[in-house]
Amino acid sequence: MLSSSHGHILRRLPALAFLASGILSLHPSASVAQSLQGQTAIVIAFVTDTSGRPLAGTEVQVVGTGVRGNTDDAGRVALLAVPAGNAVLRLRRLGFAELTIPITVAAGMGPEARYRMTPVATDLRKVVVRASSLKPERYAKTGKFDAFYRRRAQQSGTFITREMIDMQSAQKSEDLLRTAAGVKVSYRGNVPFIRFMRCANVNVYIDGIRSHDPFRDYFGLSPLDIEAIEIYHGMAQVPPEFSPRPNDCAAIVVWTRWHGG
């Protein structure tokens, strides 16, 4: 949703008007187009279906650039740093026909442009049903946490699932590690840090990305934010995707909460 400051900017900056389907554009002259080189704009799009219902999760991309975004629940998306001049927008969403729209962008911020997408029939014969024996039913038909449950089936480390977290009723993220074998939570003053038996250098990954400030990043999470945890003791136990650095001897891999189920 646009803020009041955005509305103020919209009233003051030169207008950019375009509609799809059936686009009204303000095409600058050659001299104006030259003056736009190197300038950028903010393009705000509002996407609906043919009945006018907002379409959340629509990918809107400026073709040939890295500028892209997804619409929110209101069907809106703001594309930043769009090069001024002629451009092409591509709109894509599952279940709807792809929409490609030529636009002309003036420097600054333009008014909200509205686009309607046409639904198309979806071929359900290609739906892939994933095995649910290793994963809870709430994400058995998704690709979420496949690697976590595959590694858990191999029993190569200590694994804490969302169900186990709920049973603990932990108030702080450090409480989730207290029951893990070989893991100790200590304090320097009021600051907690993690120690492993015969190991002081611990790697922490959050959603698959190595943390540069592991203890602060992990302890900054609430137990309500965490979906699952993997704990690996010793370099030989750590999977290749979480390979420790030469001086590291253990790894904690944290997966944040999935809100799709």
N, C-alpha and C positions, 0 to 999 in steps of 0.2 A: 504494500500500500504506500502511496506517495506521501511524504511528510509535508508539513506546511511550508518548510523551507524550499522543498522541491516545487511546490505550487507557486511560490514567489518567483523562483527562477524561471519557471515556464511562462509566467506572464511578462517577464522582462526580456528574455532572449528571443532572437529572430525565430519565426515559426518554421517548423518542419512538418509538413502534412503529407500523409500517405495512408491509403486504405487498401485492403485486400479482402476478397477479390474485387477488382475494379479500383485501381490505385490512382490517387490524385497526388502528383508530385510537383514540387517547385523546382524546375530544372534551371540551374544557373547558366549564365552566358559563359563563353570561353574564358573571358578575362576574370570573371568571378571564380570559375573552376580553378584557374591557376592560383588565385589567392588562397584557395582552400588547402593547397598542398601543405602537408605537415600538421594540419589541424585535426582535431578529433571531436567527437560528439558522443553524447549519451542518447541511446535509442531505447525508448520504453515501449514494450509491446504488451498487448492484452489479447490472449488467445481464448476462443470459445469454440464450441461445436456449432452445428448449424441451427440449433435451437437457442443459442445464446448462453449456454451453460459454460462457466469457466473450465478450462482444461488444465489441471495441474500436471506437472511432470513433462510438459512439452519441451523438447530441446529446440532452442532457437539459436542459429549459428549464422555468422557473417561469413559467407563462402570465401575461401581463399585466405582466411585469417584464423588466428587462434581465439577470436572473440566468440564466445558462446555462453549460454546459460540455460537454466531450466525454470519454467514458470512455477510460481507458488500456488497455494490453494485458491487464490483469487484469480489465477490465470495470468498474472503479471510477471514480467521479467525486465530487468534493466541491464542493457548491454553497455559496458563502459569502454572508453577509448576506441570507439569505432572511427576509422579514418573518414574524414569528410570527403564528399564526392559521390560518385556512382558506386553502388554496392548491390549485392544480392543476398537476401535472407533465405535461409532454408529452415522450415519447420517440420519436425518429425515427432510422431507419437504413435505408440503401438495401438493398432485398431483404427488408425486414421490415415487418409491419403497424404503423402508427403506434399508439402506446399513450398514452391520456390517463387520468390517475389523480388523483382528489381525495385530498388529504392534509390532516392537521391538524398544524401545526408548533408545538412548544413552544420557548420561548427557550432558547438554549444549543446544545449539540451532541447530536444524537440518534444512536441506534445505526444501523448499516448496514442499509438497506432493500434487499430483493432483488426484482428484476423480471424476468419472462420475456417475451421478444418472439417472436412467431410469424412464421416465414418465409413469404413470398408469392412467387409466380412473377413474374419480371422480364421485361418486354417488351423484347426485344433488337432489335426492329425500329427503335427510335428511337436506336440507337447512332450517334453521329456519328464518322466516320473522317476525321481531319484529314490534309491533304497532308503527306507526310513528306519531300518533296524539299528543303525548307529546313532541316529539323531532324534531329538524330540519331535513330535508330530507338528509343532507350530512352525518349524522350518524344514520339515522333511522333503517338501516339494520345491525347495529353493536351493540355491548354491551356497547359502550362508553357512559358514563354519564347517564346510566339508573337510578342509585340511585339519582343523582342530580335532574332529571326531575320528579322522583316519589315524592321526598320530596317537590319539587316546587308545584306539583299538590295538596299536602296536605296543602299548604299555612301556614306552621308553622314558617316561617322566612322571611327574605328579600333576594331576589334572583336577581343576576345580570348576564345576559347572554352575549354571545359573540356579539350578535346583538346590545345590549344596550351599550356595551363597544365601538363598532365601531361608534355608533351615538354620543357618548360623545367626541370623538377625544381627549381623555385625553393624556397629555404629561407625567404624572407621575402616579405611582400606587396609591398614596394617593388621587389623584383627583377622583378616582373611588368611594371612600367612602364618599365624601363630600355631595352627594345628598341623602345618606341613612339616614332615620329617626333615631334620637337618637345617631348618631355616630359623633364624633368630632375629627378632626385631629389637634393636637397642635404641638408646636415646643419648644424644649429646645435648644436655640441657633439656629443652622441650622439643628438639628436632629429632624425629625418628630416622633411622637408617637400617638397612637390611644387611644381615651377615649370614653366610653359609658356613657350615662346619668345615674348618680348614680352608676357607675361601673368603677373601675380602673383596675381590673385584667382581661385581655382579653387573651383567648386562640387562637392561630392561627394554623390551619392545612393546609399543602400544599400537595396536592395529597393524602390526607387521613392520613398523618403522622404529629404528633404534633411537632411543631417547638420549639426548645430549646432557640432560640433567635428570637422571633416572629416578632418584628418590623423590625429588620435588614433584616430578610429573606423576609418579605413581601415587604418592600420598595425597596429591591434590584431587584424586578421584574419589567420589563417594561410592560405597558398595552398590548403591542403586544405579551407578553409571556402568558397572562392570557386568559383562555377560559370561566371561570365562577367563580362566588363568591357566597357563602352563608353566611348570617349574622344572628346570633341568639342572642336575647336580653334575659338575665335572664336564670338561671339554668333550670327552668321548660320547657323552649322552646328548649333547646339543645337536639338533637337526641342522643340516647344511644351510637352510635358509636363515638360521639364526646363529651362524658361526660366530663364535666370540673372537675378539681381538687377542693378540698374543698374551697379554697379561690378564685377560679375563678367564674365569674358571667356572662360571655358572650363568644361567639366564632365566629371566622371568618374562613371559610373554602374556600380555594383557589384551583381551578383546573387549571393546566397549559394547554397551547394551544395544541390541537391535530392537527397534520399536515397530517392526512390521508384523508382530504377532504377539 
